[in-house]
Amino acid sequence: MLILLPPSEGKTPAAAGDPVDHDQLWLPGLATARRRVITRLVAMCKRTSARSVADSLRVLGLSEGQKDEIPRNAALPDAPAAPAVEVYTGVLYEALDAATLPPAAQSWLFERAVVFSGLWGAVRLGDRIPAYRCSVGVSLPGVGGLTAYWKKQLRPAVPEGLVLDLRSGAYGAMWSPAGPAATVRVLHERLVGGVPKRAVVSHFNKATKGRIVRALAESGAEFGSIGDVVATLRDLKYTVEEPAPGQLDVVVTEL
């Protein structure tokens, strides 16, 4: 089974270490495609005039207060790399807290969980990458829209099999599984005037997904079907509903 994760906007740069080795990343057949994206991103971010920096901020969807991301991108080829699970530090990854998992659970996680990325296409959590800023919604000069670019590259590269999809919509558009799969949605249920109301809450949606992945890793379970996943989550005391084929709703009452 593959567990598909989104990246996080927040990233922690490695303090030291060798730069990324494209041939050592998951799906090494994507090395040429990855180098093309990085080359174009670095070339854009190496321009240092005020007008060029403003243009890079616009392309990357960043604010003036995020200007430090431009020189960081410019230095990507030589920047120190660290395992992706240490670089991605957003809400989902904080809740996952992979560093505190027992060794067997970490091995389970690193074998199955992959992160979809505007820069890398898809990497495993143990793959060493530098911190960067480039979302999949970017249209990069010389490459074009990254969603369409990676969709073409990933279609023949990602192995088919059982898929549990926890990606956000933008990253979900990069690749669609052809085999058995389920997309996870987290709903917060609360009483309003004595009537149960449900809503998707972004921040806690990410945190709950991180806790779900952690619980599955700790279980060490092997899954042959989506039904097995549902049964395991229910055994782990999650309320799981199946409103439609390929859709799992995890309902929480506390955030």
DOKOLVO-325008 format. One record per residue (C-alpha): x, y, z; chain. Coordinates in Angstrom, 1 decimal, always signed. Layout:
x:X; y:Y; z:Z; cadena:A .
...
This chain:
x:+0.0; y:+0.0; z:+0.0; cadena:A .
x:+1.0; y:+3.6; z:-0.7; cadena:A .
x:+0.0; y:+6.4; z:+1.6; cadena:A .
x:+0.0; y:+9.7; z:-0.3; cadena:A .
x:+0.8; y:+12.8; z:+1.6; cadena:A .
x:+0.9; y:+16.5; z:+0.7; cadena:A .
x:+4.1; y:+18.5; z:+1.4; cadena:A .
x:+4.0; y:+21.3; z:+4.0; cadena:A .
x:+4.6; y:+25.0; z:+3.3; cadena:A .
x:+6.8; y:+25.2; z:+6.4; cadena:A .
x:+10.2; y:+23.5; z:+5.9; cadena:A .
x:+13.2; y:+23.2; z:+8.1; cadena:A .
x:+16.5; y:+23.6; z:+6.3; cadena:A .
x:+19.2; y:+21.0; z:+7.0; cadena:A .
x:+22.0; y:+22.5; z:+9.1; cadena:A .
x:+24.7; y:+20.4; z:+7.3; cadena:A .
x:+25.1; y:+17.5; z:+5.0; cadena:A .
x:+25.7; y:+16.6; z:+1.3; cadena:A .
x:+23.4; y:+18.1; z:-1.3; cadena:A .
x:+20.5; y:+16.1; z:-2.9; cadena:A .
x:+21.4; y:+13.1; z:-5.0; cadena:A .
x:+18.7; y:+12.8; z:-7.6; cadena:A .
x:+19.6; y:+9.2; z:-8.4; cadena:A .
x:+19.0; y:+8.2; z:-4.8; cadena:A .
x:+15.4; y:+9.5; z:-4.6; cadena:A .
x:+12.4; y:+7.3; z:-4.9; cadena:A .
x:+11.5; y:+6.7; z:-8.6; cadena:A .
x:+15.0; y:+7.5; z:-9.9; cadena:A .
x:+13.6; y:+7.4; z:-13.4; cadena:A .
x:+12.3; y:+10.9; z:-12.6; cadena:A .
x:+15.8; y:+12.3; z:-12.1; cadena:A .
x:+15.9; y:+14.1; z:-15.5; cadena:A .
x:+12.4; y:+15.6; z:-14.9; cadena:A .
x:+13.4; y:+16.8; z:-11.4; cadena:A .
x:+16.7; y:+18.3; z:-12.7; cadena:A .
x:+14.7; y:+20.3; z:-15.3; cadena:A .
x:+12.4; y:+21.8; z:-12.7; cadena:A .
x:+15.3; y:+22.6; z:-10.3; cadena:A .
x:+17.4; y:+24.1; z:-13.1; cadena:A .
x:+14.6; y:+26.5; z:-14.2; cadena:A .
x:+13.7; y:+27.4; z:-10.6; cadena:A .
x:+17.3; y:+28.1; z:-9.7; cadena:A .
x:+17.9; y:+30.2; z:-12.9; cadena:A .
x:+14.8; y:+32.3; z:-12.1; cadena:A .
x:+15.8; y:+32.8; z:-8.5; cadena:A .
x:+19.4; y:+33.7; z:-9.2; cadena:A .
x:+18.3; y:+37.0; z:-10.8; cadena:A .
x:+19.0; y:+39.7; z:-8.3; cadena:A .
x:+17.6; y:+42.9; z:-9.6; cadena:A .
x:+14.6; y:+44.3; z:-7.7; cadena:A .
x:+12.4; y:+43.8; z:-10.7; cadena:A .
x:+13.6; y:+40.2; z:-11.1; cadena:A .
x:+13.0; y:+39.4; z:-7.4; cadena:A .
x:+9.5; y:+40.9; z:-7.6; cadena:A .
x:+8.8; y:+38.7; z:-10.6; cadena:A .
x:+10.1; y:+35.5; z:-8.8; cadena:A .
x:+7.9; y:+36.3; z:-5.8; cadena:A .
x:+4.9; y:+36.7; z:-8.2; cadena:A .
x:+5.6; y:+33.4; z:-10.0; cadena:A .
x:+6.0; y:+31.5; z:-6.7; cadena:A .
x:+3.0; y:+33.1; z:-5.1; cadena:A .
x:+5.1; y:+34.6; z:-2.2; cadena:A .
x:+4.8; y:+37.9; z:-0.4; cadena:A .
x:+7.4; y:+40.6; z:+0.0; cadena:A .
x:+8.0; y:+39.3; z:+3.6; cadena:A .
x:+9.0; y:+35.9; z:+2.1; cadena:A .
x:+11.9; y:+37.3; z:+0.0; cadena:A .
x:+14.4; y:+35.1; z:+1.9; cadena:A .
x:+12.9; y:+32.1; z:+0.0; cadena:A .
x:+14.4; y:+33.4; z:-3.3; cadena:A .
x:+18.1; y:+33.1; z:-2.4; cadena:A .
x:+17.3; y:+29.8; z:-0.7; cadena:A .
x:+15.9; y:+28.5; z:-4.0; cadena:A .
x:+18.9; y:+29.9; z:-5.9; cadena:A .
x:+21.2; y:+27.8; z:-3.8; cadena:A .
x:+19.3; y:+24.5; z:-4.1; cadena:A .
x:+22.0; y:+22.5; z:-6.1; cadena:A .
x:+24.5; y:+22.9; z:-3.3; cadena:A .
x:+22.2; y:+23.2; z:-0.3; cadena:A .
x:+22.5; y:+20.5; z:+2.5; cadena:A .
x:+19.8; y:+17.8; z:+2.3; cadena:A .
x:+18.1; y:+15.9; z:+5.1; cadena:A .
x:+15.4; y:+13.2; z:+5.2; cadena:A .
x:+12.1; y:+14.7; z:+3.8; cadena:A .
x:+10.4; y:+13.8; z:+7.1; cadena:A .
x:+12.7; y:+16.2; z:+8.9; cadena:A .
x:+12.4; y:+19.0; z:+6.2; cadena:A .
x:+8.6; y:+19.0; z:+6.1; cadena:A .
x:+7.5; y:+20.5; z:+9.4; cadena:A .
x:+3.9; y:+21.6; z:+9.0; cadena:A .
x:+0.9; y:+20.6; z:+11.0; cadena:A .
x:+0.5; y:+17.1; z:+9.5; cadena:A .
x:+4.1; y:+16.2; z:+10.1; cadena:A .
x:+4.1; y:+17.6; z:+13.6; cadena:A .
x:+1.2; y:+15.4; z:+14.4; cadena:A .
x:+2.8; y:+12.4; z:+12.7; cadena:A .
x:+6.0; y:+13.0; z:+14.8; cadena:A .
x:+7.9; y:+10.2; z:+13.0; cadena:A .
x:+11.1; y:+10.7; z:+15.0; cadena:A .
x:+9.4; y:+9.3; z:+18.1; cadena:A .
x:+8.0; y:+6.2; z:+16.4; cadena:A .
x:+9.6; y:+2.8; z:+17.3; cadena:A .
x:+12.1; y:+1.5; z:+14.6; cadena:A .
x:+9.7; y:-1.0; z:+13.2; cadena:A .
x:+6.9; y:+1.6; z:+12.8; cadena:A .
x:+9.4; y:+4.0; z:+11.2; cadena:A .
x:+10.4; y:+1.3; z:+8.7; cadena:A .
x:+6.7; y:+0.6; z:+8.0; cadena:A .
x:+6.1; y:+4.3; z:+7.4; cadena:A .
x:+9.2; y:+5.0; z:+5.2; cadena:A .
x:+8.3; y:+2.1; z:+3.0; cadena:A .
x:+4.7; y:+3.2; z:+2.4; cadena:A .
x:+4.3; y:+7.0; z:+2.8; cadena:A .
x:+5.2; y:+9.2; z:-0.2; cadena:A .
x:+5.0; y:+13.0; z:-0.4; cadena:A .
x:+3.8; y:+14.7; z:-3.6; cadena:A .
x:+5.8; y:+17.9; z:-4.4; cadena:A .
x:+5.9; y:+20.6; z:-7.0; cadena:A .
x:+9.7; y:+20.4; z:-7.0; cadena:A .
x:+10.4; y:+16.6; z:-6.7; cadena:A .
x:+7.2; y:+15.0; z:-8.1; cadena:A .
x:+7.0; y:+12.4; z:-5.4; cadena:A .
x:+9.6; y:+11.3; z:-2.7; cadena:A .
x:+9.6; y:+8.9; z:+0.2; cadena:A .
x:+9.9; y:+10.3; z:+3.7; cadena:A .
x:+13.4; y:+9.0; z:+4.1; cadena:A .
x:+14.6; y:+10.6; z:+0.9; cadena:A .
x:+17.2; y:+13.4; z:+1.5; cadena:A .
x:+16.1; y:+16.7; z:+0.1; cadena:A .
x:+17.0; y:+20.4; z:+0.8; cadena:A .
x:+14.4; y:+22.9; z:+2.0; cadena:A .
x:+12.7; y:+24.8; z:-0.9; cadena:A .
x:+9.7; y:+26.9; z:-1.9; cadena:A .
x:+7.8; y:+25.9; z:-5.0; cadena:A .
x:+4.2; y:+24.7; z:-4.8; cadena:A .
x:+2.6; y:+22.6; z:-7.5; cadena:A .
x:+0.4; y:+25.5; z:-8.4; cadena:A .
x:+3.3; y:+27.4; z:-9.9; cadena:A .
x:+3.8; y:+27.9; z:-13.6; cadena:A .
x:+7.6; y:+27.9; z:-14.0; cadena:A .
x:+9.3; y:+29.6; z:-17.0; cadena:A .
x:+10.6; y:+27.0; z:-19.3; cadena:A .
x:+8.5; y:+24.2; z:-17.7; cadena:A .
x:+5.0; y:+25.6; z:-17.6; cadena:A .
x:+2.3; y:+24.6; z:-15.0; cadena:A .
x:+3.8; y:+22.0; z:-12.6; cadena:A .
x:+0.5; y:+20.2; z:-12.1; cadena:A .
x:+0.3; y:+19.2; z:-15.8; cadena:A .
x:+4.1; y:+18.7; z:-16.0; cadena:A .
x:+4.2; y:+16.2; z:-13.1; cadena:A .
x:+0.9; y:+14.5; z:-14.2; cadena:A .
x:+2.6; y:+13.5; z:-17.4; cadena:A .
x:+5.8; y:+12.4; z:-15.7; cadena:A .
x:+4.2; y:+10.5; z:-12.8; cadena:A .
x:+1.6; y:+8.6; z:-14.7; cadena:A .
x:+3.9; y:+5.9; z:-15.9; cadena:A .
x:+6.3; y:+6.1; z:-13.0; cadena:A .
x:+4.3; y:+5.6; z:-9.8; cadena:A .
x:+3.6; y:+1.9; z:-9.1; cadena:A .
x:+0.0; y:+0.7; z:-9.0; cadena:A .
x:-1.5; y:-0.9; z:-6.0; cadena:A .
x:-3.6; y:-0.1; z:-3.0; cadena:A .
x:-3.6; y:+3.6; z:-2.2; cadena:A .
x:-4.7; y:+5.7; z:+0.8; cadena:A .
x:-4.8; y:+9.3; z:-0.4; cadena:A .
x:-4.4; y:+12.0; z:+2.2; cadena:A .
x:-3.3; y:+14.7; z:-0.3; cadena:A .
x:-5.0; y:+18.1; z:-0.7; cadena:A .
x:-6.8; y:+18.9; z:-3.9; cadena:A .
x:-3.9; y:+20.6; z:-5.7; cadena:A .
x:-1.5; y:+17.8; z:-5.1; cadena:A .
x:-4.2; y:+15.2; z:-5.7; cadena:A .
x:-4.3; y:+16.5; z:-9.3; cadena:A .
x:-0.7; y:+15.4; z:-10.0; cadena:A .
x:-1.5; y:+11.7; z:-10.2; cadena:A .
x:-4.7; y:+9.6; z:-10.0; cadena:A .
x:-4.4; y:+5.9; z:-8.9; cadena:A .
x:-5.9; y:+3.4; z:-11.3; cadena:A .
x:-6.2; y:+0.6; z:-8.8; cadena:A .
x:-8.1; y:+0.3; z:-5.5; cadena:A .
x:-7.9; y:+3.6; z:-3.6; cadena:A .
x:-9.6; y:+5.8; z:-1.1; cadena:A .
x:-9.4; y:+9.5; z:-0.4; cadena:A .
x:-9.5; y:+10.5; z:+3.2; cadena:A .
x:-11.6; y:+13.5; z:+4.4; cadena:A .
x:-11.7; y:+14.7; z:+8.0; cadena:A .
x:-15.0; y:+16.1; z:+9.3; cadena:A .
x:-15.5; y:+17.9; z:+12.6; cadena:A .
x:-18.9; y:+17.1; z:+14.1; cadena:A .
x:-20.5; y:+19.4; z:+16.7; cadena:A .
x:-23.9; y:+20.1; z:+18.0; cadena:A .
x:-25.5; y:+23.4; z:+16.9; cadena:A .
x:-28.9; y:+24.0; z:+18.5; cadena:A .
x:-29.0; y:+20.3; z:+19.4; cadena:A .
x:-28.5; y:+19.3; z:+15.7; cadena:A .
x:-25.2; y:+17.6; z:+14.6; cadena:A .
x:-23.4; y:+19.7; z:+12.1; cadena:A .
x:-20.3; y:+18.7; z:+10.2; cadena:A .
x:-17.5; y:+20.8; z:+8.6; cadena:A .
x:-14.1; y:+20.4; z:+7.2; cadena:A .
x:-11.6; y:+22.4; z:+9.3; cadena:A .
x:-8.2; y:+22.8; z:+7.5; cadena:A .
x:-5.7; y:+23.0; z:+10.3; cadena:A .
x:-7.2; y:+20.2; z:+12.3; cadena:A .
x:-7.9; y:+18.2; z:+9.2; cadena:A .
x:-4.1; y:+18.1; z:+8.7; cadena:A .
x:-3.4; y:+17.3; z:+12.3; cadena:A .
x:-5.9; y:+14.4; z:+12.3; cadena:A .
x:-4.4; y:+13.0; z:+9.1; cadena:A .
x:-1.0; y:+13.0; z:+10.7; cadena:A .
x:-2.3; y:+11.1; z:+13.7; cadena:A .
x:-4.0; y:+8.6; z:+11.4; cadena:A .
x:-0.8; y:+7.9; z:+9.6; cadena:A .
x:+1.1; y:+7.5; z:+12.9; cadena:A .
x:-1.6; y:+5.1; z:+14.2; cadena:A .
x:-1.4; y:+3.0; z:+11.1; cadena:A .
x:+2.4; y:+2.9; z:+11.3; cadena:A .
x:+2.3; y:+1.9; z:+15.0; cadena:A .
x:-0.2; y:-0.9; z:+14.1; cadena:A .
x:+2.2; y:-2.4; z:+11.6; cadena:A .
x:-0.8; y:-3.8; z:+9.7; cadena:A .
x:-0.7; y:-5.2; z:+6.2; cadena:A .
x:-3.6; y:-4.2; z:+4.0; cadena:A .
x:-5.1; y:-6.1; z:+1.1; cadena:A .
x:-8.1; y:-3.9; z:+0.5; cadena:A .
x:-9.6; y:-0.6; z:+1.5; cadena:A .
x:-11.9; y:-2.6; z:+3.7; cadena:A .
x:-8.9; y:-3.7; z:+5.7; cadena:A .
x:-7.9; y:-0.1; z:+6.2; cadena:A .
x:-11.4; y:+0.8; z:+7.4; cadena:A .
x:-11.4; y:-2.1; z:+9.8; cadena:A .
x:-8.0; y:-1.2; z:+11.2; cadena:A .
x:-9.0; y:+2.5; z:+11.7; cadena:A .
x:-12.1; y:+1.4; z:+13.5; cadena:A .
x:-10.1; y:-0.9; z:+15.7; cadena:A .
x:-8.0; y:+2.1; z:+16.5; cadena:A .
x:-11.2; y:+3.9; z:+17.7; cadena:A .
x:-11.6; y:+6.2; z:+14.7; cadena:A .
x:-15.2; y:+6.8; z:+13.4; cadena:A .
x:-15.0; y:+6.0; z:+9.7; cadena:A .
x:-17.8; y:+6.3; z:+7.2; cadena:A .
x:-17.8; y:+5.4; z:+3.5; cadena:A .
x:-20.2; y:+7.9; z:+1.8; cadena:A .
x:-19.2; y:+6.9; z:-1.7; cadena:A .
x:-16.8; y:+4.4; z:-3.4; cadena:A .
x:-13.3; y:+5.6; z:-3.0; cadena:A .
x:-14.2; y:+8.1; z:-0.2; cadena:A .
x:-13.5; y:+7.7; z:+3.5; cadena:A .
x:-14.8; y:+10.2; z:+6.0; cadena:A .
x:-13.1; y:+10.3; z:+9.4; cadena:A .
x:-15.5; y:+12.0; z:+11.8; cadena:A .
x:-14.0; y:+13.7; z:+14.9; cadena:A .
x:-15.8; y:+15.5; z:+17.7; cadena:A .
x:-12.8; y:+17.0; z:+19.4; cadena:A .
x:-10.1; y:+19.1; z:+17.8; cadena:A .
